[in-house]
Amino acid sequence: MTGEVPDGLQEMPPSSKLVYKVLEHDGPLTQRQLADHSLLPTRTVRYALDRLRDEDIVEERLYLQDARKRLYHLPGDGGSEADPVPAPN
């Protein structure tokens, strides 16, 4: 990531900005992982993701370990199909 702030992020609520920064640093992540990393409630993370997706700041894709979940990532960050979560031993 080049450190450029996407258009529209400046006007977003603080929770959306925090979710963006967590994805920038640790992404791609699931909604639950975002809540754990950001220390925000899952409902707040869901709202933040909705706002970020509406502005095309965040993208989602299928989570290969559990098809019921989605992985969220920044555009250009999620091209790899590699799973960021290590498999249990």
ZITAJO-V197877 format. One record per helix or strand of 3 or more residues. SS is the DSSP state (alpha for helix, beta for strand). FROM is the first residue (numbers start at 1). LEN is the number of residues. If there is no record, write none. Layout:
BEGIN
SS_FROM_LEN, SS_FROM_LEN
END
This chain:
BEGIN
alpha_14_13, alpha_31_8, alpha_42_13, beta_58_5, beta_70_5
END
